[in-house]
Amino acid sequence: MYATDYREEALKHVIESLDAELFERVTGLTVADFRTLNNLGLFNAQHMNHAIYQFKRFESA
């Protein structure tokens, strides 16, 4: 499900492209909290970027 017409290509796009209030409502985290957790290595950005890329390829097929 997409909240906007924009199609993210990387984790950083997910963080930067969404409305901060919507992001918090959906995840329970503020964008700042998510960035902090990502910087601490809680999320494997490379793995998440790959998953986003694979989904985008599946969607395009």
PEPE-V926822 format. One line per field, one symbol per residue. ss: DSSP state (a for helix, b for strand, c for the rest). A space follows every 10 residues. Layout:
BEGIN
ss = ???
END
This chain:
BEGIN
ss = cccccccccc aaaaaaacca aaaaaaaccc aaaaaaaaac ccccaaaaaa aaaaaaaaaa c
END
